[in-house]
Amino acid sequence: MPGRPRNGARPRLTVLRIGHRPGRDPRLTTHVALTARAFGAERMYLHPPDPSLAHRIASVARRWGGGFQVLPADDWRRLVRDHRGHVVHLTMYGEPLDRAVSRLRGLGSVLVVVGGAKVPPALFELADFNVAVGAQPHSEVAALAVFADRVFGPAPIARFRHARRRIVPQPHGKRVIALDAAESPS
Amino acid sequence: MPGRPRNGARPRLTVLRIGHRPGRDPRLTTHVALTARAFGAERMYLHPPDPSLAHRIASVARRWGGGFQVLPADDWRRLVRDHRGHVVHLTMYGEPLDRAVSRLRGLGSVLVVVGGAKVPPALFELADFNVAVGAQPHSEVAALAVFADRVFGPAPIARFRHARRRIVPQPHGKRVIALDAAESPS
């Protein structure tokens, strides 16, 4: 059975971001990608593709560790249909996260789809779950972060292997240490 | 004592967004503002001010309810210094949210400061708490959402009084009802 979780294992989290607008300010999609990475996703598919954004994210991932990648999604519908696991669409119109969370925690491989303002109606039918992080308009970045935090918890440290730098948390000020790849958490 | 919580009361949440770039794509700051509203903030101060963004957010708040406003912050340092309550700066360099969360839950009136890529070093000293939502680079939108969700929980329904429209959650598809202001949750 596709997507069945091993006992106690963290599900595999993949993000699909649709409705990107290449040529406009890329910061919003950059934030979606960095949030996906920081909250434990292995990769993010992007529709329409944007090689220059993918390149910039790859450079962040090299610096801060892990193998996170932004991959092109020319045909997002096929990606959704072919996903071996469950598809969760984050939308303010869906069922409340609170109500869905226990079912979501039991899933195996999860493809989370986040759109912009205009999402194709077909997505609501293609998704196994349409989940709302609050029934108010806000942000796909916020929705993705809270969803991943509540359903999966903190990203495993192994997601950020072979980092070249690491933050040492401080109550005041900044402290960052440079690492040889060999010293980084494994 | 400023900022002391009444028993069991939800703290007052105010957001200060610094490092906005008027004239560039306003979507990122729009997402910060909508996230602040959806997660229960009463208002967001914006530096530098952006009247046209404030106007657009006011129109969303009229439609979806509540009195959330974006207010100009000409002098953000004074705003931080004069805040009657505690100041929490969200930064990837700060102490982990997990470690700070129990102290944060006891606060009264909280001013949460979120910046962009370049935050003035003074902010780290001015803030009572520098809090990290994960020690990885991601997004001020994601950090604000997870912080508010973990520390304060869902926004009280009263935040969205006098809405003109309300979502009826659906497992598949969209359903929005139009309301007279009188019918809206109070």
Chai-1 contact restraints between the chains, C-beta under 6 A:
chainA,res_idxA,chainB,res_idxB,connection_type,confidence,min_distance_angstrom,max_distance_angstrom,comment,restraint_id
A,D25,B,D25,contact,1.0,0.0,6.0,A-B,restraint_1
A,R27,B,L28,contact,1.0,0.0,6.0,A-B,restraint_2
A,L28,B,R27,contact,1.0,0.0,6.0,A-B,restraint_3
A,L28,B,L28,contact,1.0,0.0,6.0,A-B,restraint_4
A,H31,B,S139,contact,1.0,0.0,6.0,A-B,restraint_5
A,L34,B,P137,contact,1.0,0.0,6.0,A-B,restraint_6
A,L34,B,H138,contact,1.0,0.0,6.0,A-B,restraint_7
A,L34,B,S139,contact,1.0,0.0,6.0,A-B,restraint_8
A,T35,B,H138,contact,1.0,0.0,6.0,A-B,restraint_9
A,T35,B,S139,contact,1.0,0.0,6.0,A-B,restraint_10
A,T35,B,A142,contact,1.0,0.0,6.0,A-B,restraint_11
A,A38,B,G134,contact,1.0,0.0,6.0,A-B,restraint_12
A,A38,B,Q136,contact,1.0,0.0,6.0,A-B,restraint_13
A,A38,B,H138,contact,1.0,0.0,6.0,A-B,restraint_14
A,W64,B,Q136,contact,1.0,0.0,6.0,A-B,restraint_15
A,Y93,B,I167,contact,1.0,0.0,6.0,A-B,restraint_16
A,Y93,B,K174,contact,1.0,0.0,6.0,A-B,restraint_17
A,E95,B,P169,contact,1.0,0.0,6.0,A-B,restraint_18
A,E95,B,P171,contact,1.0,0.0,6.0,A-B,restraint_19
A,P96,B,P169,contact,1.0,0.0,6.0,A-B,restraint_20
A,F124,B,H172,contact,1.0,0.0,6.0,A-B,restraint_21
A,F124,B,G173,contact,1.0,0.0,6.0,A-B,restraint_22
A,A132,B,P169,contact,1.0,0.0,6.0,A-B,restraint_23
A,G134,B,A38,contact,1.0,0.0,6.0,A-B,restraint_24
A,A135,B,I167,contact,1.0,0.0,6.0,A-B,restraint_25
A,Q136,B,A38,contact,1.0,0.0,6.0,A-B,restraint_26
A,Q136,B,W64,contact,1.0,0.0,6.0,A-B,restraint_27
A,P137,B,L34,contact,1.0,0.0,6.0,A-B,restraint_28
A,H138,B,L34,contact,1.0,0.0,6.0,A-B,restraint_29
A,H138,B,T35,contact,1.0,0.0,6.0,A-B,restraint_30
A,H138,B,A38,contact,1.0,0.0,6.0,A-B,restraint_31
A,S139,B,H31,contact,1.0,0.0,6.0,A-B,restraint_32
A,S139,B,L34,contact,1.0,0.0,6.0,A-B,restraint_33
A,S139,B,T35,contact,1.0,0.0,6.0,A-B,restraint_34
A,S139,B,V141,contact,1.0,0.0,6.0,A-B,restraint_35
A,V141,B,S139,contact,1.0,0.0,6.0,A-B,restraint_36
A,V141,B,V141,contact,1.0,0.0,6.0,A-B,restraint_37
A,V141,B,A142,contact,1.0,0.0,6.0,A-B,restraint_38
A,A142,B,T35,contact,1.0,0.0,6.0,A-B,restraint_39
A,A142,B,V141,contact,1.0,0.0,6.0,A-B,restraint_40
A,A142,B,A145,contact,1.0,0.0,6.0,A-B,restraint_41
A,A145,B,A142,contact,1.0,0.0,6.0,A-B,restraint_42
A,A145,B,A145,contact,1.0,0.0,6.0,A-B,restraint_43
A,A145,B,V146,contact,1.0,0.0,6.0,A-B,restraint_44
A,V146,B,A145,contact,1.0,0.0,6.0,A-B,restraint_45
A,V146,B,V146,contact,1.0,0.0,6.0,A-B,restraint_46
A,V146,B,D149,contact,1.0,0.0,6.0,A-B,restraint_47
A,D149,B,V146,contact,1.0,0.0,6.0,A-B,restraint_48
A,I167,B,Y93,contact,1.0,0.0,6.0,A-B,restraint_49
A,I167,B,A135,contact,1.0,0.0,6.0,A-B,restraint_50
A,P169,B,E95,contact,1.0,0.0,6.0,A-B,restraint_51
A,P169,B,P96,contact,1.0,0.0,6.0,A-B,restraint_52
A,P169,B,A132,contact,1.0,0.0,6.0,A-B,restraint_53
A,P171,B,E95,contact,1.0,0.0,6.0,A-B,restraint_54
A,H172,B,F124,contact,1.0,0.0,6.0,A-B,restraint_55
A,G173,B,F124,contact,1.0,0.0,6.0,A-B,restraint_56
A,K174,B,Y93,contact,1.0,0.0,6.0,A-B,restraint_57
